Amino acid sequence: MMTPMTDEMMRSLIAQARDYSLVILHPGPKRHEPGADLVVWEHARRNLTMRAEGRLPIVCPVRDRSSVSGLYLFPGTPEDTAAIMNADPGVMRGVFTYEVHPCRGFPGDALP
């Protein structure tokens, strides 16, 4: 059974919401070229470094070989996030493309 969510509880939670940027990563035109896997490795190293530094709290690689390669949640504006993504080795080399969407989330949310 679900815990009841009152209007007051909802208002309190919504008031705590913060702005984030959601990145949807896609395979780029050079994803399957020779050497792309080494670029992906360095892309992953950069993501995990940002995660360890607290700059990229949510990193979700997508493993189904669909048109989505990953989902990320960055604190900050879409413009700041685009600047970070434009410096990504995979994006710079055409292995990945991305889109950024402004979104909101709740401080303290975490993956189980």
N, C-alpha and C positions, 0 to 999 in steps of 0.2 A: 504494500500500500504506500502511495506517495504521501509525503509530508505536506500538509496544507500550506499554501503560500498566500498570505493575506495581502490586501492592497498596501497596508503599511509596510510590510516586509519588502514588497516589491519596490515601493518608493525609496526606501532606505538603500536597497541594493543599487538601484538605478542611479541614485545620487553619488555613489562611490565609483561608478564606471569611469574608466579612463580611455583616452584615445590611443589607438595602436594602428599599425599598418600591417595588413595581411599581404604576403607575397605568394603568388602562385607561380611556381617555376615550371617551365616547359622545355622539352628537348629542342635544341636549336638545329640549324641546318648542318652543323658539323658534328653532331652528337655521335655519329657512327663512323667517322673518319679515323684512320690510324692515329694513334696517340691520344685520342679523346679520353680514354680511361685514366691516363695519367693526369689530365686536366681535371677530371672529375675527382680524383684523389686529392688534389690540391684545393679544389673547391670545398670538399668535405672538411679538410684540415682547417680551412679558414672559418667555416661555419662552426665547427666544434670549438675553435679558439674563441670566437665571439660568444658562444654559449657559455664557456667557462668564465669569461669576463663579465657575464651578465648583460651583454649587449644584444643577445638574440635568445630570448627565453624559451621559445618553442621552435624546434627543428623537427620536421616530419618528412623524411624521404618517402616517396611513393614508389612502391615496388612492383606495380602490376603492368609496367610497360605501356601505360596509356599515354594520353597527351599531357598528363601532369607528372612532373618529376619530383615535386616537393611542395610543401606548404611551410611557411615561416611566419612567425608573429614577432614583429619588431615594436618596441616602444618608439614613439615619435611620429613625425609627419610623413606623409607619402613622399614628399620632396627629399627629406633626409634619408629615407629608406631607399629611394631611387639612386641617390648618390652612393650609398653603400653597395647596392647591387651592381651599379655600373662599374665598380672597381673589382668585382668578383672575377677570378680568372676564367671561369667557365663562360660567363657572359661576355667578357672581353674577347674570348676566342671563338665565339659563335657556337659553343657546345650547348649553351642554355639561352633561353629568352625568359622574360618574366613579365608579370603584370602586378601592379600594386593597387590595393584597395584600402581606403580608410575604414576602420572598424572600431568597435568599442569592446572592452572587456572589463572584467572585474579583478581588481588586485587580489592576489592570493590564489587565483585559479591555478591549478596544476594538473598535470597528467597523473592518473592513478598508478 
